Amino acid sequence: MATSPLVVEVAAHLSVIPKLNEQLAETSRQVETAVVDICQHFQTIADQARRGVQATTALVEGGHGDSFGTLLDRMQDTMRAMDRRLTRTSDRALQAIKRLEELEASLSGVFNNLDQIEELATALRLLAINAKIEAVRSGDRGAGFAVVADEMQRAGKESRAIAEQIRDGVAHMTTETSELAALLREGAQSDLTSIEASRTQVADTSEALAKNHQMLQQRIREGAELSRSLAEEISASVVGLQFQDRVNQRIGHVTEALTHMRDALGHALPAIDDDTAEARAERQALVERRLHETYTMWEERQDEAPSSGDVELF
């Protein structure tokens, strides 16, 4: 007796049940892997948040060295020491300016002395001229006097030349001293202005840093509290995500039910003769093709890819 089409249809669908069971088992494994990965990621986030708060707290409170407050005090001490050094440098510059002004006054006194030297040189020249006149009048008796007159005239010229050289040198020194004093005076005034501005900036900066330090400590305390809350929430979420056991159990129940249904129906179906075996094979191939067409993910198609030697139905 020929096998009915219903038997062929049922037999074709029963042959797909093992593949469905494999799909369910693979889904169970993927769910378990994904849940474990998510839990690990969440735990890593919580650990990183906790370590970040601990590191920031250690930095501010000096867990591995000086605290931020200590560093702030040291910075203020350093700035005050720099202020004292700058003040001393400015005082020395003012003292140098005073010395230069005194030197400038001394050089002015040198000009007066040079005037006297030039007057003396002029007097020597006049005296030498008069001596020559008298030597000429004296004839041979004034020859020695003439030699003295020449020496006096030469000494007067040399004295005037030396006086002029000294005057030029002193004038140059006076100019240089005046310019140097002006530069030092300008620099000292600029330094005083900068020192005063620096004092104001240091005071403002120190005050701002102190306020920021207080705010930072407050934010760290808030961050620590948020980190603890985050860790607690993540722990609760991790517990909630650990449902893969329930999923595996339910999938296992479905797999067992499908296997039981396949076995029960397989035993209930009559034997298929050779005439209908080919029809069942064609129907089974069609069912498998339709099942494959429902796959949308690469993993599903990869799992169903035919191995070497299998017949490709799609």
C-alpha positions as CSV (number, residue, x, y, z in Angstrom):
1,M,0.0,0.0,0.0
2,A,1.3,3.5,-1.0
3,T,2.3,5.8,1.8
4,S,0.0,8.8,2.2
5,P,1.3,12.3,1.5
6,L,0.7,13.3,5.2
7,V,3.2,10.6,6.3
8,V,5.8,11.9,3.8
9,E,5.2,15.5,5.0
10,V,5.6,14.5,8.7
11,A,8.7,12.4,8.0
12,A,10.3,15.2,6.0
13,H,9.7,17.7,8.9
14,L,10.8,15.2,11.6
15,S,14.2,15.0,9.9
16,V,14.7,18.7,10.5
17,I,14.3,18.5,14.2
18,P,17.9,17.5,14.9
19,K,19.1,20.6,13.1
20,L,16.7,22.7,15.1
21,N,18.1,21.1,18.3
22,E,21.6,22.0,17.1
23,Q,20.5,25.6,16.5
24,L,19.0,25.8,20.0
25,A,22.1,24.4,21.5
26,E,24.3,26.9,19.7
27,T,21.9,29.7,20.7
28,S,22.2,28.6,24.3
29,R,26.0,28.7,24.1
30,Q,26.0,32.2,22.4
31,V,23.7,33.5,25.1
32,E,25.9,32.2,27.8
33,T,29.0,33.6,26.2
34,A,27.4,37.0,25.7
35,V,26.1,37.2,29.2
36,V,29.5,36.3,30.6
37,D,31.2,38.9,28.5
38,I,28.7,41.6,29.5
39,C,29.1,40.7,33.1
40,Q,32.9,40.9,32.8
41,H,32.7,44.3,31.0
42,F,30.4,45.7,33.7
43,Q,32.7,44.4,36.4
44,T,35.7,46.0,34.5
45,I,33.9,49.3,34.3
46,A,33.2,49.2,38.1
47,D,36.8,48.3,38.9
48,Q,38.1,51.1,36.6
49,A,35.8,53.6,38.2
50,R,36.9,52.5,41.7
51,R,40.6,52.6,40.8
52,G,40.1,56.1,39.2
53,V,38.6,57.5,42.4
54,Q,41.3,55.8,44.5
55,A,44.1,57.2,42.3
56,T,42.6,60.7,42.4
57,T,42.1,60.5,46.1
58,A,45.7,59.3,46.6
59,L,46.9,62.2,44.5
60,V,45.0,64.8,46.4
61,E,45.6,63.3,49.9
62,G,49.2,62.3,49.2
63,G,48.8,58.6,49.4
64,H,52.0,58.1,47.4
65,G,53.8,61.3,48.3
66,D,53.0,64.9,49.2
67,S,49.4,65.9,49.3
68,F,48.0,68.6,47.0
69,G,47.7,70.9,50.0
70,T,51.4,70.4,50.9
71,L,52.4,71.1,47.3
72,L,50.3,74.2,47.3
73,D,52.0,75.4,50.5
74,R,55.4,74.7,49.0
75,M,54.5,76.6,45.9
76,Q,53.5,79.6,47.9
77,D,56.7,79.4,49.9
78,T,58.7,79.2,46.7
79,M,56.8,82.2,45.3
80,R,57.5,84.2,48.5
81,A,61.2,83.3,48.3
82,M,61.3,84.5,44.7
83,D,59.6,87.7,45.7
84,R,62.2,88.3,48.4
85,R,65.1,87.6,45.9
86,L,63.5,89.9,43.3
87,T,63.2,92.6,46.0
88,R,66.8,92.2,46.9
89,T,67.9,92.4,43.3
90,S,65.9,95.5,42.8
91,D,67.5,97.1,45.9
92,R,70.9,96.2,44.6
93,A,70.0,97.8,41.3
94,L,68.9,101.0,43.1
95,Q,72.2,101.0,45.0
96,A,74.1,100.6,41.7
97,I,72.2,103.6,40.3
98,K,73.2,105.6,43.3
99,R,76.9,104.6,42.9
100,L,76.7,105.5,39.2
101,E,75.3,108.9,40.0
102,E,78.1,109.5,42.5
103,L,80.6,108.4,39.8
104,E,79.0,110.8,37.4
105,A,79.4,113.6,39.9
106,S,83.1,112.6,40.4
107,L,83.7,112.7,36.7
108,S,82.2,116.2,36.6
109,G,84.8,117.2,39.2
110,V,87.5,115.8,36.9
111,F,86.4,118.3,34.2
112,N,87.2,121.1,36.7
113,N,90.7,119.7,37.3
114,L,91.3,119.4,33.6
115,D,90.4,123.1,33.2
116,Q,93.0,123.9,35.7
117,I,95.6,121.7,33.9
118,E,94.8,123.4,30.6
119,E,95.1,126.8,32.2
120,L,98.5,125.7,33.6
121,A,99.6,124.5,30.1
122,T,98.6,127.9,28.6
123,A,100.6,129.7,31.3
124,L,103.6,127.5,30.5
125,R,103.4,128.3,26.9
126,L,103.2,132.0,27.6
127,L,106.1,131.7,29.9
128,A,108.1,129.8,27.3
129,I,107.4,132.5,24.7
130,N,108.6,135.2,27.1
131,A,111.7,133.1,27.9
132,K,112.6,132.8,24.2
133,I,112.2,136.5,23.8
134,E,114.5,137.2,26.7
135,A,117.0,134.6,25.4
136,V,117.2,136.4,22.1
137,R,117.8,139.7,23.8
138,S,120.5,138.2,25.9
139,G,122.4,136.8,22.9
140,D,124.9,134.1,23.6
141,R,124.4,134.4,27.3
142,G,120.7,133.4,26.9
143,A,121.4,130.2,24.9
144,G,120.9,128.0,27.9
145,F,117.8,129.9,28.8
146,A,116.4,129.3,25.3
147,V,116.8,125.5,25.8
148,V,114.8,125.7,29.0
149,A,112.1,127.8,27.2
150,D,111.8,125.2,24.5
151,E,111.3,122.4,27.1
152,M,108.7,124.5,28.9
153,Q,106.9,125.1,25.6
154,R,107.0,121.4,24.7
155,A,105.8,120.4,28.2
156,G,102.9,122.9,27.9
157,K,101.8,121.4,24.6
158,E,102.0,117.8,25.9
159,S,100.1,118.8,29.0
160,R,97.3,120.3,26.8
161,A,97.2,117.2,24.6
162,I,97.1,114.9,27.6
163,A,94.3,117.1,29.1
164,E,92.3,116.9,25.9
165,Q,92.7,113.1,25.8
166,I,91.6,112.8,29.4
167,R,88.7,115.1,28.7
168,D,87.6,113.0,25.8
169,G,87.9,109.8,27.9
170,V,86.0,111.3,30.8
171,A,83.3,112.7,28.5
172,H,82.8,109.2,27.1
173,M,82.8,107.7,30.5
174,T,80.3,110.3,31.7
175,T,78.0,109.5,28.7
176,E,78.2,105.7,29.3
177,T,77.6,106.2,33.0
178,S,74.6,108.3,32.4
179,E,73.1,105.9,29.8
180,L,73.8,102.9,32.1
181,A,72.2,104.7,35.1
182,A,69.2,105.5,32.9
183,L,68.9,101.8,31.9
184,L,69.3,100.6,35.4
185,R,66.8,103.1,36.6
186,E,64.3,102.1,34.0
187,G,64.9,98.4,34.7
188,A,64.5,98.9,38.4
189,Q,61.3,100.7,37.9
190,S,60.0,97.9,35.6
191,D,61.1,95.3,38.2
192,L,59.3,97.1,41.0
193,T,56.2,97.2,38.8
194,S,56.6,93.5,37.9
195,I,57.2,92.5,41.5
196,E,54.1,94.3,42.6
197,A,52.0,92.7,39.8
198,S,53.5,89.3,40.6
199,R,52.6,89.6,44.3
200,T,49.0,90.3,43.3
201,Q,49.0,87.4,40.8
202,V,50.5,85.0,43.3
203,A,48.0,86.0,45.9
204,D,45.1,85.6,43.5
205,T,46.5,82.3,42.2
206,S,47.0,80.9,45.7
207,E,43.5,81.9,46.6
208,A,42.1,80.3,43.5
209,L,44.1,77.1,44.0
210,A,43.0,76.9,47.6
211,K,39.3,77.2,46.4
212,N,39.9,74.7,43.6
213,H,41.5,72.3,46.1
214,Q,38.4,72.4,48.3
215,M,36.2,72.0,45.3
216,L,38.3,69.1,44.1
217,Q,38.1,67.4,47.5
218,Q,34.3,67.8,47.4
219,R,34.1,66.4,43.9
220,I,36.3,63.4,44.9
221,R,34.1,62.6,47.8
222,E,31.1,62.8,45.5
223,G,32.9,60.7,42.9
224,A,33.8,58.1,45.5
225,E,30.1,57.9,46.5
226,L,29.0,57.7,42.9
227,S,31.6,55.0,42.3
228,R,30.3,52.9,45.2
229,S,26.7,53.4,44.0
230,L,27.8,52.4,40.5
231,A,29.6,49.3,41.8
232,E,26.5,48.3,43.7
233,E,24.2,48.9,40.7
234,I,26.5,47.0,38.4
235,S,26.7,44.1,40.9
236,A,22.9,44.1,41.0
237,S,22.8,44.2,37.2
238,V,25.3,41.4,36.9
239,V,23.1,39.3,39.2
240,G,20.1,40.1,37.1
241,L,22.0,39.3,33.8
242,Q,23.0,35.9,35.0
243,F,19.9,34.3,33.5
244,Q,21.8,32.0,31.2
245,D,21.1,29.0,33.5
246,R,17.3,29.6,33.2
247,V,17.7,30.1,29.4
248,N,19.7,26.9,29.1
249,Q,17.1,25.0,31.1
250,R,14.2,26.2,29.0
251,I,16.1,25.5,25.8
252,G,16.9,22.1,27.1
253,H,13.3,21.5,27.9
254,V,12.3,22.5,24.3
255,T,15.1,20.3,22.9
256,E,13.9,17.3,24.9
257,A,10.3,18.0,23.9
258,L,11.3,18.2,20.2
259,T,13.4,15.0,20.5
260,H,10.6,13.2,22.3
261,M,8.1,14.4,19.6
262,R,10.4,13.2,16.8
263,D,10.9,9.8,18.4
264,A,7.2,9.4,19.2
265,L,6.0,10.4,15.7
266,G,8.8,8.3,14.2
267,H,7.6,5.2,15.9
268,A,3.9,6.0,15.1
269,L,4.6,6.5,11.4
270,P,4.3,3.5,9.1
271,A,7.4,2.3,7.3
272,I,8.1,4.2,4.1
273,D,8.6,2.0,1.1
274,D,11.1,2.6,-1.7
275,D,8.6,4.2,-3.9
276,T,7.9,7.1,-1.5
277,A,11.5,7.4,-0.2
278,E,12.5,9.6,-3.1
279,A,9.4,11.8,-2.5
280,R,10.3,12.1,1.1
281,A,13.9,13.1,0.2
282,E,12.7,15.8,-2.2
283,R,10.2,17.1,0.4
284,Q,13.0,17.1,3.1
285,A,15.3,19.0,0.8
286,L,12.5,21.6,0.3
287,V,11.9,21.9,4.0
288,E,15.6,22.4,4.7
289,R,15.8,25.0,1.9
290,R,12.9,27.0,3.3
291,L,14.5,26.7,6.8
292,H,17.7,28.1,5.4
293,E,15.9,31.0,3.7
294,T,14.7,32.1,7.1
295,Y,18.3,32.5,8.4
296,T,19.3,36.2,8.5
297,M,22.6,36.0,10.5
298,W,25.9,34.9,9.2
299,E,26.4,32.4,12.0
300,E,23.2,30.6,11.1
301,R,24.3,30.2,7.5
302,Q,27.8,29.2,8.5
303,D,26.5,26.5,10.8
304,E,24.3,25.2,7.9
305,A,27.1,25.4,5.3
306,P,27.6,21.9,3.6
307,S,30.8,20.1,4.4
308,S,33.0,18.5,1.7
309,G,31.1,15.8,-0.2
310,D,27.6,17.1,0.9
311,V,25.1,18.0,-1.7
312,E,24.4,21.8,-1.8
313,L,20.7,22.4,-1.9
314,F,20.8,26.2,-2.1
